């Protein structure tokens, strides 16, 4: 059995950012959307950078008469991040994902079969957000793929 653990803490802050772009949300009674301005963003967090991340993985191999079966589960956590340097309320909240895989290695051959699942918690979190400072508040985002399953057949030479 193998156990993998990792974690990272990043204290990311702008030390100087005197004319950064600031997004201000306009109340709906005033037309809604977003308006742009500039200001000092020193002390703000860097975009797309979580303060804390952690991963844990377990792999367990069981010998069988004709090869071996390997079970693997991986867990990942991120505590969230901002999409812009102004640290407006456009923030990706904390999220977790779980991936798993079962591999059957056939005897002494180089053939193997995998059954895998990704994003088993079906976490719908953004990997990218593009927002415009406009009266309609247009925003485009890219989400991670939903829960997926698959089979892989491989032969290593």
C-alpha positions in Angstrom: 0.0 0.0 0.0 1.2 3.5 -0.8 0.0 6.7 0.7 0.7 10.1 -0.8 0.1 13.4 1.0 0.9 16.9 -0.1 -0.1 20.4 0.9 0.9 24.0 0.1 0.3 27.4 1.7 0.9 30.4 -0.4 0.8 33.9 1.0 0.2 35.8 -2.3 -0.3 39.5 -2.0 0.5 42.4 -4.4 3.2 44.5 -2.7 2.7 47.4 -5.2 -0.2 47.8 -7.7 -1.0 51.6 -7.8 -3.3 51.7 -10.9 -5.1 48.4 -10.9 -8.4 47.8 -12.6 -11.4 47.8 -10.1 -14.8 46.3 -10.9 -17.7 47.9 -9.1 -21.1 46.3 -9.2 -23.9 48.7 -10.2 -27.2 48.3 -8.3 -30.1 47.1 -10.4 -32.0 50.3 -9.7 -29.2 52.2 -11.4 -29.1 49.9 -14.5 -27.2 46.9 -13.1 -24.0 45.4 -14.5 -20.5 46.5 -13.6 -18.5 49.7 -13.9 -14.7 50.0 -14.1 -12.3 52.3 -12.4 -8.7 52.2 -11.2 -7.1 52.3 -7.8 -4.4 50.9 -5.5 -4.6 47.1 -5.2 -1.6 46.6 -2.9 -2.3 44.0 -0.4 -4.8 42.1 -2.6 -4.4 38.5 -3.4 -3.2 37.4 -6.8 -5.9 36.0 -9.2 -6.4 32.2 -9.5 -4.1 31.5 -6.5 -5.6 29.7 -3.5 -4.0 30.2 -0.1 -4.1 26.5 0.7 -4.2 23.3 -1.3 -4.0 19.7 -0.1 -4.0 16.3 -1.8 -4.2 12.8 -0.4 -3.9 9.5 -2.4 -4.0 5.8 -1.5 -3.0 3.0 -3.8 -3.4 -0.6 -2.8 -2.3 -3.6 -4.9 -3.7 -7.1 -4.6 -1.9 -10.0 -6.3 -4.2 -12.3 -8.1 -3.5 -15.6 -9.9 -3.1 -13.9 -13.2 -1.4 -10.6 -12.5 -2.6 -8.0 -10.0 -5.4 -5.5 -9.3 -4.5 -2.0 -8.1 -7.0 0.3 -6.4 -6.3 4.0 -6.3 -8.3 6.9 -4.8 -7.2 10.6 -4.8 -8.7 13.5 -3.0 -7.9 17.2 -3.7 -8.9 20.4 -1.8 -8.5 24.0 -2.7 -9.7 26.9 -0.4 -10.8 29.2 -3.3 -9.4 32.2 -5.1 -10.4 35.4 -6.8 -10.8 35.8 -10.5 -9.5 39.4 -10.6 -6.8 41.4 -9.0 -9.4 43.7 -7.4 -10.6 40.8 -5.2 -14.2 41.7 -6.0 -17.0 39.3 -5.0 -16.2 37.2 -8.1 -14.6 34.4 -6.2 -14.3 30.6 -6.6 -15.3 29.2 -3.3 -13.4 26.3 -1.7 -14.0 22.9 -3.3 -13.0 19.3 -3.2 -12.7 16.6 -5.9 -12.2 12.8 -5.7 -10.8 10.6 -8.5 -10.5 6.9 -8.5 -9.1 4.1 -10.7 -9.0 0.3 -10.7 -6.3 -1.3 -12.8 -6.0 -5.0 -13.7 -2.5 -6.0 -14.9 -2.6 -9.3 -16.8 0.0 -11.8 -15.7 3.6 -11.0 -16.9 2.3 -9.4 -20.0 2.3 -5.7 -20.6 -1.5 -5.5 -21.0 -3.7 -3.8 -18.5 -7.3 -2.6 -18.2 -8.4 0.4 -16.2 -11.8 1.4 -14.9 -11.7 5.1 -13.8 -13.9 7.8 -12.5 -13.1 11.5 -12.3 -14.7 14.3 -10.2 -16.8 11.7 -8.3 -18.2 14.4 -6.1 -19.6 16.1 -9.2 -18.1 19.4 -8.1 -19.1 22.2 -10.4 -16.4 24.7 -9.9 -15.0 27.3 -12.3 -11.5 27.1 -13.7 -11.7 30.5 -15.5 -14.0 33.5 -15.4 -13.9 36.4 -17.9 -16.1 39.3 -17.0 -16.5 42.7 -18.7 -17.2 46.1 -17.2 -20.5 46.8 -18.9 -24.1 47.7 -18.2 -25.3 44.1 -18.7 -22.6 42.6 -16.5 -21.6 40.0 -19.1 -19.6 37.1 -17.6 -18.2 34.0 -19.2 -16.9 31.1 -17.2 -15.4 27.7 -17.8 -16.4 24.9 -15.5 -14.6 21.6 -14.8 -16.1 18.6 -16.5 -18.9 16.8 -14.5 -18.5 13.4 -13.0 -17.1 11.1 -15.7 -16.3 7.4 -16.0 -14.3 5.5 -18.5 -12.4 2.3 -19.5 -8.9 2.2 -20.8 -7.1 -0.7 -22.4 -3.3 -0.4 -22.6 -0.3 -2.3 -23.7 3.2 -1.2 -22.6 6.1 -2.2 -24.8 
